[in-house]
């Protein structure tokens, strides 16, 4: 993969445009493939994002292993509270 990127970079530098190989390699890069591979950096990014969102909601007791059902209950309660505050629910 590094070799492929280096070859593409060199080709682009000399010709001013990406090669056909570059187009083929880019077509192979999809979100589905990335998420199926689930590299460590992606997992770490999701964990950091989850923690940041929980902190923004003021969930001081948030843990990465909190069940989805508990998270959804909290989000629903927050949504209902905000709707009531805004007069959407009486």
BELTAGI-V780575 format. One record per residue. N is the residue number from 0. RES is the residue in one letter. SS is DSSP state (alpha for helix, beta for strand, coil for the rest). BURIAL is 1 if it has 24 or more other C-alpha atoms within 12 Angstrom, else 0. Layout:
n/res/ss/burial
N/RES/SS/BURIAL
N/RES/SS/BURIAL
This chain:
n/res/ss/burial
0/X/coil/0
1/X/alpha/0
2/X/alpha/0
3/X/alpha/0
4/X/alpha/0
5/X/alpha/0
6/X/alpha/0
7/X/alpha/1
8/X/alpha/0
9/X/alpha/0
10/X/alpha/0
11/X/alpha/0
12/X/alpha/0
13/X/alpha/0
14/X/alpha/0
15/X/coil/0
16/X/coil/0
17/X/coil/0
18/X/coil/0
19/X/alpha/0
20/X/alpha/0
21/X/alpha/0
22/X/alpha/0
23/X/alpha/0
24/X/alpha/0
25/X/alpha/0
26/X/alpha/0
27/X/alpha/0
28/X/coil/0
29/X/coil/0
30/X/alpha/0
31/X/alpha/0
32/X/alpha/0
33/X/alpha/0
34/X/alpha/0
35/X/alpha/0
36/X/alpha/0
37/X/coil/0
38/X/coil/0
39/X/alpha/0
40/X/alpha/0
41/X/alpha/0
42/X/alpha/0
43/X/alpha/0
44/X/alpha/0
45/X/alpha/0
46/X/alpha/0
47/X/alpha/0
48/X/alpha/0
49/X/alpha/0
50/X/alpha/0
51/X/alpha/0
52/X/alpha/0
53/X/alpha/0
54/X/alpha/0
55/X/alpha/0
56/X/coil/0
57/X/coil/0
58/X/coil/0
59/X/coil/0
60/X/coil/0
61/X/coil/0
62/X/coil/0
63/X/coil/0
64/X/coil/0
65/X/coil/0
66/X/coil/0
67/X/alpha/0
68/X/alpha/0
69/X/alpha/0
70/X/alpha/0
71/X/alpha/0
72/X/alpha/0
73/X/alpha/0
74/X/alpha/0
75/X/alpha/0
76/X/alpha/0
77/X/alpha/0
78/X/alpha/0
79/X/alpha/0
80/X/alpha/0
81/X/alpha/0
82/X/alpha/0
83/X/alpha/0
84/X/alpha/0
85/X/coil/0
86/X/coil/0
87/X/coil/0
88/X/coil/0
89/X/coil/0
